[in-house]
Amino acid sequence: MKQLLSFALLLLLFSCGNESGPAATETGPEVVAAAAPIPDTAPAAAAPKAVAIDTNAPPTIPSYTFLTGKFDPLVHPDFVPVAPKYTDGDPYVLHQDTYAAFEKMHAAAARDGVQLIMVSATRNFARQKQIWEAKWNGQRLLEGKEKANLACPDPADRARAILRYSSMPGTSRHHWGTDIDLNALTNGYFEQGEGKKIYDWLQANAAAFGFCQPYTAKGDERPNGYEEERWHWSYLPLATQLTDYAATHLQDENITGFAGAEAASAIRVIDNYVLGINPECRSPKKAH
């Protein structure tokens, strides 16, 4: 009889132990983290709320996933394809609000004899990673001149060299579907002739449609960040929400997942590049 009782007790204990494991796992990482001892890397786990990613629904504005471009804009319900008549022939997508504003701006420019041609638009994290790593590893020349890995062996120096005109993955405004590149990708094009006519028109009229040039010439008002990009225009009613979110939620330590990410903290990529924009682009303008 004692043997039967002992066997029954063992069965009961073993059964309880099996039930507790799967139940804890299924409740999610919060419960597991609470039950487990805190590892030495606990402070990294206590990152801002923005690093929480909901993979069950399309990311919204503002959110960490949207901000860092870790989603596929081709299947996001708020993104739409750009009509070929507005582009250089490549297929692009934009957030639907940006696209609607661009169509109005394009029509107004056309009435004034100015043709706006989109030469780049949304690039998600995966695409930006390809561009960045090709430059980081020397497979793609910096500004068509030199290999970054040979010219700049120090990671921080190499990152700064690439960041003259290319963003780290997870930090690009092109992730957002709010930013477009127009007509050409050199400042020289906009200094004379047709290019100057286009740039003068944009400077005078783009704000009326909600667009702003985030990377103006460096100076007292914008001492840090990317070099001037006269071709790059941002739709502020959406972009300012993400800029503000980055200022309050994103940290250099959150920028990971690509070659050279270790340089993000050394160069203070959030303060100097994500937030190092034209002050006029920090607040939305009233659009038509």
Order of alpha helices (4+ residues) and beta strands (2+ residues): alpha-alpha-alpha-alpha-beta-beta-alpha-beta-alpha-alpha-alpha-beta-alpha-beta-beta-alpha-alpha
